[in-house]
Amino acid sequence: MMEVAIETERYRVTPGAPFRLADIDADDTKRAGVPERGAFDTGRETDLAAIGEMQERLYAERRQALLVVMLAIDTGGKDSTINRIFAGVNPQGCRVSSFGVPTQGEREHDYLWRVHLHVPPKGVIGIFNRSHYEDVVVPRVHGDIDQATLDRRYGHIRDFESLLVDTGTAIVKFHLHISKDEQAERLRDRLQDPTKHWKFNPNDLVERESWDTYQQAFEGAIAATTVDWAPWYVIPANRKWYRDAIIARVVADTLRAMNPQYPQPVSDLSSYRVV
């Protein structure tokens, strides 16, 4: 199967431009002009190999880091995306962090304190499966935050991410965009498949009732925090193979732009002999 060009810029959110999730087709699989899955699979495999190679160089160099942020509604596919995109990298150079309901100790600090503790160190790819964006999305959906506080938090997040970029951490952020019908299908699958019962949470049905409010909260957070140096990509995620192809290309291109290099040896190695 011939590899096709994988278009990614269409899914990058432009700072300051009008933005609505409803304008993005969650079932979109034809942006590269060729709908056959096999062609996209070929491109994805090429990019996954590049991610593995670049991660090794990043780890050896120890001068930069990459932070990948995943945002999605329940069943959106964060876990499977992380598994498919990063399964081939060296575990020593990749860390996954997830942020649930804050503990009592975490509540005694500012809401970004616990997040900063998990920022990847130099040489590491860090993945946030749930992130600091939970602190602007969930409170808005539940009515626990006013607009003034929400706007201040957007500013905090922009400043926080600016600090990370200024100190050597590249950032790329993905919103996995699925349709309401697709979420219903995935929830039914969890109920019907015994091997997926452990994934089912009755609270997901409660949160599903706030679907429209979640979409508005996602839109607000993404529009307020997408910047050239920490961009948001809204990825059509109904079809996992297409989702994976787009994300693999973005991550690979981000690492290529970082251009990590193997460090030079500490001395001239030509005089050394192993006997």
N, C-alpha and C positions, 0 to 999 in steps of 0.2 A: 504494500500500500504506500503510495507516494505521500510524503509529508506535506502539509499545507501551512501557509502562513497563519499564525495565530494572532489575531488582533486583540490588543489589550487596552489601548488608549480609549476606546469607546466606553469602557467601564470605569475609567478614572474620573472622579468627581472634580470638576473645575472650581477652584476657589472663587466665590462671589457670583457664580452663575446660577440661574434658577435650577432647582433640583427637586424632583419628586420621584419617590420609589415607584409610583404607579406608572411612570413613563418607561420603566425598565421591565422587559419581559422576562419573568423568572424562568420561562421555558425556552429562552433564546439559545439556539444551537447552530445558527447559520451565519454568524458574523464573519467567518473567514471565507465564506462563499462556497464551501464544500461541506454538506451535512453529514457525510459518512463518518461514523465514529472512528473507524480504524485509522483514518488520516490524522485525527486529533490524538489518538493514542500514540502514534509514532512520534509526534512532536512532544508529547508529554514525557515519554521515555527519554528522549534526548535531553530535555530540560532537567529531569530528575538526576540524570548522570552528571550534568553540569553542576547542579546543586551540591551533590556529593563531593565533587572535585573542589569546588570553591570553598565548601565548608572546611575541608582539610587544610587548604591554604590559609583560611581565616584563622583557624585554630593555631597553626604554626606561627603566623605573623604576630598575633596577640596585640594588635594596635587598634582594631575596630571591633564592633559588635553589630548584630542585626536583631532588631525587635520586630516580630510579626504579631499583629493584633487580630484576633478573630472575634467578630460580633455577629450574632444571629439570634433569631427567635428560637424557642424550644423546638427540637427536632431539626434545626436548620442545617446540621451536618458538621459542626466544629470538630468533633472527635474524629470522624472518619476522614475529614480533610487533613488533619494533622497526621494521622496514620499514613495516609496515601502519599503525602508530599514529603514527609521527613523520615519515613521508615528506613531509608537507605543511608542516612548520615550517621557518622560516628556518635554514639550516645555521649561520649565524653565532651563533645562540642555542641550539644543541643540540650536545652532545658525547657520543659513545659510547666507553666504555672497557671493555676486557676484560682479565681477569687469568688468565694461564696458569700453567704451572709456574714458580716463582720463579727468577730468575737468580741467579748467584753474588753479584752486588752487592746484590740485594734480600735475600738470606739473611743479609747482614751487618747488617741492621736488624731491628727487630721486624716481625711479620707484617702490621701495619696501616700501616706506613710507606709502602709503595708505593701503598696504597689512598688514603691521605689526599692524596697528590699529585694525584689525579684527581678530587677532590671538585669539583663545579661552582662556579665563581665567581658572584658576584651577577649576576643577570640571565640566567642560563643554566639550561637543563634538562640535567641529566647523567643518562645511562643507563649502568648497570653490567650488561654482558652477561658473566656470571660476575663474582664479587665477593669481598668479604671472607668470605662464607659458604662459599666453597670451602675455607677454612682450618679449618672445623669439620665439614664434611661428608666430604670426601675422606679426611682422616686417620682419621676414625672408621670408614669403610668398610674401609680398608686395615689397620686395627689399629695405626696409628702414633701413637696418642694415648691416654692413660689418662683416666678419668672426671674426676679432679681437675683436670687440665689443661684438659679440655674445658669444665668448669664455669667455670673462670677465664676462658677465652676468651669464653664467652657473656657474662660480666660485662664484659669489655673492649669487646665489640661494643655492648652496651647503653650503656655510658659514652661510647663514640666517637660513636654516633648521637645521644645526648643533647647532646653538645657541638655537633654540627652543627645540630641544631634550635635550640639556645639562641643560636646565632649567625646565624640567618636562613635555614637550609636546611630546607625541608619534605622529608619522606621518605615514600615509599610503596613497598611491597615485594610482588612477585608471585611465587608459585610456580605454574608451569605444570604442571598435574597431568594426566598421560596414563596410560592403562592399559598393562599389559605387552603385550597383544595389539596395541595401536596402535603401540607402539614397534617391534614385530616387522614390522608392515606398512610402516612408514616406512623401516626398514633394508632391507627387500626392495626397496622402490622405489628406494633409492639404488643398489642393485646392478643393477637392471634398466634404469634410465634413464641413458643415456650422459651426459646433461647434468648428472647428479647424482653421477657417479662421484667427482668431486673432494671431495664431502662425506663419502664413506665412509671410515671409519677402522677397521681390523681390531680395534683395541683396544676399540671400542664393544661388540664381541661378548664380549670378556673381562669388561668392566664389567657387561654385562647379566646375567652369572652371579651378580652380587651384588645383584640387583634388590631383594630383601626388605631387605637391609642398608641399601641406599640409602634406601628408604622410611622406615626407622627413623631414619636420620641426618637426613633432611629433617624428620621430625616433631619430633625433639629440638631441632633448631636453630630451627624456627619457633615451637614452644611456648615456648622459653626467651627469645626476643627479640621477640615481638610485644607491643607496648605501644601505648597510645592515640595517642601522638605519633609513632610510627613503625610503623604497622600492617602486618601480613601479610595478603594475600588469597590464598587457594588457588583458582585458576581452573580449572574444567573445560576441558581443552584438547584433547580428542580432535577436536572440531569447531572448526576455526580461525575460522569466521565468528562462532560464539558466544563463543569466547575473546576475539576482537577487540572485540566489542560490549561485553562486561563491562569489559575493561581501558580502553577508550576512555572509558566513563562514569566510572570511578574517577579516571582522570587528569584529565578535564575537571572533575569535582567538586572535586578537590584544588586545581586552579588557581583555580577560582571562589572557594573558601574563602580562598585566599591573597589574592585580590582585588587584583592589581597594577594600578597606575594610571599613566597617562602623567604625566610630571613637568610642573610648571607652567613657563611660559616665564621666562627670567631677568629679563625686564622687560616693561613694557606694550608690546605690539606694534602698538597702534593708530596710533602716530605714524610707523611705517615705511612707505615706499613703494618699490616696485620699478619702475624706469624703464628 
